[in-house]
């Protein structure tokens, strides 16, 4: 499974929804609070031209925000991106 990193800030409903989605899939994630680490937010914002949270990464790939994550899940592509595998 690829590592997941979510840049968030407190009281962000989209951040909560993104974390809930990963939790429902039993996918662990690293959460980085951008209010505690403004330098990291600035770095991601500059590199990906993205100003809002959540900022979601799967492995080294920038996914975008919650709407982008939700679309991947609805299209059935999220499990493939995460390298979720099942064994029989």
ChimeraX attribute file (.defattr): number of C-alpha atoms within 10 A of each C-alpha:
attribute: neighborCount
match mode: 1-to-1
recipient: residues
	/A:1	14
	/A:2	16
	/A:3	14
	/A:4	19
	/A:5	19
	/A:6	23
	/A:7	22
	/A:8	25
	/A:9	20
	/A:10	10
	/A:11	8
	/A:12	11
	/A:13	14
	/A:14	16
	/A:15	22
	/A:16	15
	/A:17	16
	/A:18	21
	/A:19	21
	/A:20	13
	/A:21	16
	/A:22	14
	/A:23	12
	/A:24	9
	/A:25	10
	/A:26	9
	/A:27	17
	/A:28	14
	/A:29	17
	/A:30	12
	/A:31	16
	/A:32	18
	/A:33	17
	/A:34	19
	/A:35	13
	/A:36	11
	/A:37	12
	/A:38	11
	/A:39	11
	/A:40	15
	/A:41	22
	/A:42	14
	/A:43	12
	/A:44	15
	/A:45	15
	/A:46	11
	/A:47	9
	/A:48	11
	/A:49	10
	/A:50	16
	/A:51	12
	/A:52	13
	/A:53	21
	/A:54	28
	/A:55	24
	/A:56	24
	/A:57	20
	/A:58	19
	/A:59	15
	/A:60	10
	/A:61	11
	/A:62	14
	/A:63	17
	/A:64	18
	/A:65	20
	/A:66	21
	/A:67	14
	/A:68	12
	/A:69	19
	/A:70	15
	/A:71	12
	/A:72	16
	/A:73	15
	/A:74	10
	/A:75	8
	/A:76	11
	/A:77	12
	/A:78	16
	/A:79	14
	/A:80	12
	/A:81	16
	/A:82	15
	/A:83	13
	/A:84	12
	/A:85	9
	/A:86	5
	/A:87	3
	/A:88	3
